């Protein structure tokens, strides 16, 4: 597959807030690179990357899609990602395996909530990125205001490489600050034709000002370039591009371009920027790779980087699973080595061998069979039995374990049951496969009611899953009303002693534990510590204590919700030479949890959502008043063209069905986005209602 030299490969993602123009931009890229001969449009439901029925019906991207194109002797592997927060897992796992990203920012609204979320994800994985300010043809668009929002909301050094020529319906092209020329798009031929000319006189002073800013910022990363500038008073285009690339990869600054993808202006220079400023696989040797050598029992965990070398031992990361009519496809980013179909690999995450059957290069939902893959490639493998998202596939000669991904916690539950008894097995298989594809989807059985509970990131997320269950697996299901995924925690420390003693004829059961429970900060998880001294609890029984607490924590003590953000420390205990066992200590730990947590100030936590409402000016009062009635805390209000963006933190419980109320109060002129922000204790009166319902 890798006939293209590594230095001429780019693995990039295109990401943004919903409706900022990701899929539209991708369609233009595919057209200008010759992959497609007709531009697909989101509103027409005929785009390449939005190939699922639900995507075309709703006009949104639900799942990330991989496509490959050629531009100026380079191969660009592109992943188009969703903008809706409910499908953020697709952005998460895509950014983990990409070498670079294009962030698309809306020219009217500037940086929006999902852009911020995706930006933080890219920060986590140290992904170099460039920014494209899109939709500058829209009424209310303002390039310079969008630049301000980049600096203020993302707290970055945003460095313009282009300035717009005209704005709104007068947008004609861009000033290229690197080569100091104007690029003007011509009418007809879908934006394929453009020409260079002198910078317009009315933009000359501003262009000179921003050119100086570009030189001062970009050259600061390269001592030799700075010396060239001081000696000659300027630098060559090649030197300047080298400095911009170095700054983009290091994150010292973020290059910014602009245009309007829908009106076919600005996409070709964006493609050039991908080649010039985003890294090839050899420029980013691994993404903070954790390597584990398993030659002996005393294996040491070390962190090292893996060089993109096709001749090195194989190493790849499974980042996406798809089940279709042909079987299970496992998408793998190859970091090192070369693999041929039929080869056997080691799943080092699970220490299990996997044989690779056929391999495909994917183009959205179309596939082209290939016989081998090499470092820098992204391909889909067929035939893997036990590999899931986040697992490492490696050569047995160098069994590395690549850094895993972090998956979001679901915040909303529904119950699912098939309409006919004959469909029970089909539903179970279908949901298990869907959950296998989507790590942000959780599946469990309620032990008391026997119901199947599906947990996801939002109402739309679960709605799409149920729709897929019907279309792809032929299962009609009855759905319970959405339920908030509450959590429990504690507010103070408490030490509890519990003795488990049972005599039933022969050998009995005996275990005593003394455990301190202490609250932790939000999102700290559950932490165990063993402070036993003197062998009062034998070492072989300590894991049973840890297991017992963790199992019991799944059901809490107030209303049956999982208990989070606490630390439990085993400080003492007692055992009996004959009657003690691991099971006895596990039972004692569970009972100690039930008794101790009741005395540690248990509280119920609810998910708080970051809500942004975009509304016309004359409806702001109604929107703010309604959010306040929903227990919302208004964070700020900002003008964006002719509209106002209201941002608030609102409990998820109060947001069910919000879209209908919002449309009613604003005559259908407002819209909103919502994403999980944090967990907070619920007010006492609501906590009492929740506890009463669970009784």
N, C-alpha and C positions, 0 to 999 in steps of 0.2 A: 504493500500500500504506500509506503513512504519513499516513492521515487523522488519526491521533492526534498531537497536538502533541508536539514533541521533549521538552518538560519532563515529559511524562506517559508516557514510554517507559522501561522498565528492561530492560537486557540482562544477565542474571545466569547464573551457573553454580551448580550444586549439587554439592559435592564432599566426599569423606570417605574414610576407610579402609574396606576391604571389610567389609560387614555392619553398618555404622554406621547405615544407614537412609536412604540417598540416594533410591533409587527409591521406597521406601514414602512418603517425604515428598513427592516429586513427584506421586505418585498422589493424595494427599490434596489437594494444591494444585489439581490438575486437577478434582477432585470439587467442592471448595468454590467454585471460580471458575466452575462450570457447564459446563466443557469436556466432562467425562464424567459420565454419570449413574449410574455404578457404580464403586466403588473396586476397582481391580485389586490383587492381592496377588502378591508375588514367589513365595511358596511354592505358589501356585495356577498360576503360569505364564501369567497373563493381564494383565500390566501393559502400559501404553501405550508406555513408553519402551524397555522390554526386548522388542523385537519380533522379533529374530532367533531362529531355531529354537534355536541353541546357547545363547542367553541364557535362554530359557524352560526348556530342559532342565536347565541347570546352576544356575539361580537366581542368576546373576551378570550384571552389566553388562559388556559387551565393547566396545561402541562408543558414543560419545556420541550422544545423540538430542536434536533441537531440537523444542520445543513452544511454543505461544503461548497465553496466556490473558489475560482481562480481570479487573481487580480495582479497584473504586471509581474507575471512569473512567480507569484507567491500563492500558496494554498491557505485559505482562511476557513477554519472550522468554526462555525457560529452556533451558539445556543441562544435561541429566543426564549426569554423567560416570562412568566406571568407578572402582572402588576398588582393583582388583587391580593390583599393580605391573607386571605383564606388559603392561598396556594403558595405561601412563602417558602415552604419546604423545597419547591422547585428551584427557587433562586438560591437557597442555602446550598443545596448539593451541587448546583452548577458552578457557583463561585468557588467552591472547594477544589474543583479540578481544572479550572481555567487559568491561563497565564495572564490574561488581561480582560478588561471590561470596558464597554462603552455605556456610560450613564446618560440617558436622555432626560432632559429637564424641559418642562413645558414653559414656553416663552411668556405666557400670561401669568400663570400661577407661581412660577419659580419652583423652588424646592417644596415638595409635598410630603406628607407623612411616610408613604411607602418608600419614597426616595431616601429618606433619612434611615429607615430600617435597613434597606438594602446596602446603603453606604456603610453602616456599622458592620454588617456581615462581611463586606469586602475588606474592611479594616481588620476584622478578626483573622481572615485568611491571607492578609497582606497582598491583595490583588492590585497590581498597577491599573490605573484607569484614566481614560480621557472622557471629557464631557461634551455633549452635543446639545446646545440650546435649540429646541425644535419649535415649530409652529409660530415662527415670527411673522407669518402672513395673517395671523388671527387678529381681530379687533381687540385692542387692549394689550397687545404684545409689547414688551419692553426689554430689550437685551440687557441694558445696564441695570435695571431693577432685578432681573433674574441673576445677574452677576453678584449683586449685593446679597441676595438670598443665599447664594452658594457660600459666600464668605461668612455670613452670620449664622446660618442654620447648620452648615456642615463644619464650620470652623476650619476652613482650609485656605491655602494660598491658591486662589483660582486665577490662572494665567491665560488671558485671551490670546489666541493665535490668529483670530479673525475678528473683524467688526462687520456688522450688517450694513449694506447699502440700501437705504430705504427701510420702511417698516410697514406692517399691516399689509394692505393691498398694494402698496408701493414697493414692496420688497423685491429687489432685482438680483442681488448677488452679495458677495462678501469682499472685504478688503483682506488680502493675505498679508499678514504682518511679518511672516518669515521671509517672503520674497518681495515684499512691498509692491504689490500689484493688485488690481481689481479683477475679480472673476465674475463675469456676467452671464447668466443663463439666457438662452435664446428660446423663443416660443416654438411650440411644436415638438414632435419626436420625444415626448415624455421626458424632457429634461436631459436628453442624451447629449445635446449640443450646448457648448458654452465657449466663451473666448476670454482672453486676457486683454486688459486695457489699462490706461493710466488711472491712478486713484483720483476720483472726482475732487475738484478743487475745494468743495465745501467740507470734505472730510480729511483734507491734507493735514491740517494742524492736529486734529484728534488722532489720526493714524501715526503721525510722528511721535506724539505723546505716548501712545500705547506701544509703539515699536521700542521706545527707550525703556519702558517698563519691562518689555519682553527681554531685552538685552541684559538689563540689570539683574533680573531674576534668574534667567536661564544660565547665564555665564558664571553665576556664583557657584555652580556645582563643579566647575572644571577650571583648575588653575591655569593650564596651558591656554585655554580659550580666553581667559581673562587677560593674560599677557598679550595674546594676539590682538585683542581689542584695544589695549592701551598703546600698543606699538603702531597699529594701522588706523585706529579710529572706527573700525568696523570689523566684522568677521565674515567668513564665507558662509554660504547657505548650508554647506555640509557640516561645518563646525557648529552652527547654531542648532541644526537638527540633532546632532549628536548630544548636545547639552540638554535639549528638550527631552530626548529619550531617557537620558540618565536621571533627570529630575522626575520624570513620570514614573520610572521604575522604582526609584528610591522613595517616592511620595513626598519629596520636598515641596513640590507644587503639582497642580493638576491642570493640564492643558485644556483649553475650552475652545470649541468650534461652534458654528451656528448655521441655521438654515431652516428650511421647511420641507420635510420629506414628502408630505402629501402633495405639495406643488412642485416636487421634483427638483428642488434647488438645495445644493449643499452636500449631497450624498457622495459624489465622487471625491471631493477633497477629504471627506471623512474616511473613506476607504484608504486614501493615501496616508492619512494620519495613523491609521491602524498599522500600516506597514512601517512607517517612519518612527513611531513613538511607543507602540506597545511591544512587549518582549516576545522573542522566539523562545521555544522550549529551552534552548541552551543559555538564554539570558537569565533564567530563573531556575537554578538547579534544585528542584524540589521545593515544597512548601512546608518548611519546618517539619521535616520528616523524622519520625521516631522509629529507630531501627532496633529490632530485638534479635539477637543471635541465640539460637536455640541448640547449639552443639552439645551443651551439657546442662546439668541441673543448676549450676551456679551461673545461669545466664544473666548478663548485665544489660540493663536497659540504657541505651545511649541514644543521643539525638545527633543525627548527621544528615547531611543533604545528599540527595541522589542526583548524580549528573545524568543529563539526557544523552545516553550513549547507546546506540543500537547494538553494540557488541558486548555490553555488560549483561550480568544476570537479569532476567526479567523481573519487573516490578510494576504492578498496575493496581488501580483502585476502582472497585465497583461502585458506581454512584447513582445508578438508576435501574429499576427493574420494570419491564413491561410484559404483560401476559396478553398474547393475541391468539388468533386462530392457528398460528403456526407453532405455538409453544411459548416458552419463556425466553425473552431477550434480556441479557445483562449488559448494560452499557459500562464500558471500562475505559478509563484514561490510562494510557501507557506512559509510564515515567522513564523506564529503562528497558533495554533488551529488545529482542525480536521473538515473536511467537508465530508458529505455523498452526493451521487447523489440524486437529488430531493430537496436539501436544498435551501433556499432563502437567498441571501446575499444583502448587500447594496453597490452599487457603490458610494463610498464616494466622488469621484472626481466630480460626476454629481448629487449626492443626488438622486439616482434612484435605485429601487429594481431590482435585477436580480435573476432568478431562474436557478439553474444549472441542466441541464438534465443529460446526460451521461458524464462520465469522462474516459480518456484514459491515459495510460502510453505509450509514443511514442518511437519507435525505428526507427529513420529516417522516412520513409513514411509508416511504418507498425505501427499498434496500437493494444494494449491489453486493453480491458475494465477493469476498476477497480471500486470498490464500494465506496472507501473513500480515502482521501488524508490527510496528516498531516504535521506538521511543518518540514521543510527541504526538502519536496518533490517538484518536478517539474512535472506538469501534464497538459493535454489539456482538456478544458471544452467545452461541446457542449450545445447550447441553449441560450447563452448570446446575447441579442438584441442590446444593445447600448454601450457595453464596447469596448474601443479602446486601442491601445498600450499606456502604461503609466498610465492607470487608476488603482485605488486601489479598491479591493473587500474586504469588512470587515464585521464583525458582527455588528449588530445594537447596541449591548451592549457596544461596544468600537469602535466607528466609526473613526478609525485613517485614515490619509491620508499619504501614503508613498511618499517619495521624488520622483519626476518625473524625466524623462530623458531629456537630451538636444539633440535636433535633428539638423543635419547639414543643411545649407542653399543651395538649388540647384543653380547651376552655368550655366546651359545650357538649352535652350528651343527648342522645336520643335512644329510645328503645326500638328494636326492629323485630318483626315477626312475620313469617310468610303467611299469605292468605290461605294457602292449602297445606295440609299435612305432608302431601307428596313433595313439597318444595323445600322441606327443612334441610335436607342434605345439600341440595343445590345452593340454597342460600348460604349455608355454612362455608361451602367450598368457595363460592363467589366472594364473600366478605373476607375470607382468609387471603385469597389472591389479591384483592384490592388493598388490604392492609399490608401485604408483602410489598406491593408497589410503592406505597405511601407511608413513610415512617411517622408522619404527623397524624396518622389515623390509628386509633387504638380500639381493640375489640376485646370484650370481656363478657362473662356471664354473671348476672346477679344471682348470688347463691341462695337468697331468700325467695325470689320470685321465679327464678329460672329463665328470666328474660335475657335476650342478647342486647348488650349495651354497646353502642357505637359512639366513640368520642372523637371530636374533630376541632378544627380551628374556627369554625363559624357556621352560620345557617346555610350559606351558599355552598360551602365545602361539603357538608353532609347531604345537601340537596343533590349535588352533582354525583356523589357516591351512590345514592339510592337510585338515581336515574341510570347510572352505568350498570348497577345491579340488574335493573329491568332490561336494558337494551342488550347488554353483553352476555348476561347469564340467564335471561328469561325468567326472572323471579319477580313477581308482584308482591310487594311487602306493605304491611301496615306499620305506620310510623307513629311512635309516641311523641307527645309535645316536647320541644327542646327543653332541656334542663341545664341549669348552670352547673359547671364543674366546681363546686365549692371545695375548699380545703380546710383542715383544722390545724391548729398549732397551739403552743402554750405561751403564757405571758410571764411566768416566774419559775424559779428553780424549786425542785422538791426531791427529797431522797426517800425512797420507798424500800421496805424490806418485805419479801414475800417467801413463805415456806410452802412448798408443795410436798404433801405427805399422803401416801395412799398404800393401804395394806390389803392385798387380795389373796390370801392363802399363801402361795409360795413367796418368791421374792417381791418386795414392794417397790414403791417409787419414792425417792426422796431427793429434794434439791432445795437449797435456800439461796436467794440472790438479794444483794443490796445494790440498788441502782439509783444514780442521780440523774434526773431529767432536767435539762436546762434549755431555755429558748436561744435560737440563733437568729441572725439577720435574714431578711427575705431572700429567697433563692439560694440559701446556703445548703439546702438539702437535709439529709439525715446522716449524722456523724456518730460513729461508735468509737469508744475508747476503753481500753482494758487497763485498769489501775490496780488490779488484784496483786497483792504481794503475799509471799509465804505459802502459796499453793492452797489457799482456802477454797478456791474453785480450780480444780485441775485443768491444765492447759487444753486437754482434749475436749472439755465441755464448753469452753469459751465460745467457739463458733456457733454452738447450739443456742446460747444466750443471744448472740447477735441476730441469728436467724429468727428466733422467736419474736423479738421486738420488731424487726422489719416486717414480718408477716402480719403482726397485729396492727402495725401502723397503717396498713392498707384500709382498715375499717374505722379508725378513730374511736373516740369515746363519747362524743356529743350526738352526732347525727349520722354516723357511719361513713364519713368522708375521709380520704387519706390524710394522715397527719404528716406535716412537713416542717422543715426549718427548726429542728431540735437536735440536741446532742444528748446521748445517753452514755453514762460512764458506769461500768461495772466496778464497784469499789471493794466488795467483800461478798462472802457467801459461806455456805457449809455443804459438805457432801458426806455420803455414807459409802463405806468400802463395798458393800454388797448391793444396796438398793438404789444407788445413784446411777444415772445413765444420761446420754445425750438427750433423749426424749424427755426425761424428767426435768432437765434444766431448760429445755425449750418451752415446756408447759409452764414452768415457774416464771420464765421471762415474760410470756404472754400475759399471765395474770398480774404480774408486777406492773406491766404497762397499763393494764385496764384500771388498776387501783391508783397507781401513782399519777397518771395523767389527769385524773379527776381533781387532784389536789394541786396541780401545777398551773392553775388559771387557764383552762382550755378556752379557746375562742375559735369562731368560725371565720374563715377568710373568703372573700369573694373577688372574682376577677374584675379589675377596673380597666376600662377600654379608653384608648386615646381616640377621640372622635373629632373629625374635622368636617364641618358643614360649610358648603359653598352656597351662598344665597344672595339674591338681589338685595340692594340696600334697604328697600322699603319693607322687607320681611325680617330684618335683623332682630327687632324687638320680640317678635313672636318666637323666633328660633331660640333666642337666649332664655326667654321665659320658660319655654317648654323644657329645655335642657336643665334648668334649675329645678323644675318640678320633678325631674327624673333623678334627683340627687346628684346632678352634675356640678363640677367645679370648673367654671370658665377659666381657661388659661390665658388666652389672648384673642384679639381680633385684628385682622390685617386686611387692607384693601388690595384687590387684585383686578386691575382694570375697572369694570363697572360692577364688580361683585365684591362681597365681603366674605372672608374666610374666618369662621368662628371655630376655635379649638377648645375642647373641654375634655375633662376626665369624668367618665360616667360609668356607674356599675353596669356590667353586662345584663344583669337581671332586668334593668329598666329599658334595655334597648331592643327587646324582641318586638318585631313588627314596626319598628321606628320609621322605615321607609314610607309606609302608607300614611302615617300621621304627618310626616314632613311634606310629602307631596300635597296633602290636603291643605295644610296651613300656608303653603307657598304657591298654590295653584300649579304645582308640578314644575316650578322653576328652580328648585334647589336640589342639591345632591349631597351625599355624604360618604365618607370613608371611615372605617373603624378598624383598629388593631389592638391587640392585647398590650397593656402597659405594665401593670403590676397587680399584686394581690394586696388587699386591705381588709382589716377586721370589719365585719358587718355591724350596723347599729344593733343595740340590744333588742329592740322590739322585733326586728327582722330575724335576728338569731333565734328568738323564742318561737317565731312562726316555723322556722326551718326545723328546729328540734321537735316541735309538736307534730309536724308532718311525718317525721321519720319514726315517731314512736309507734 
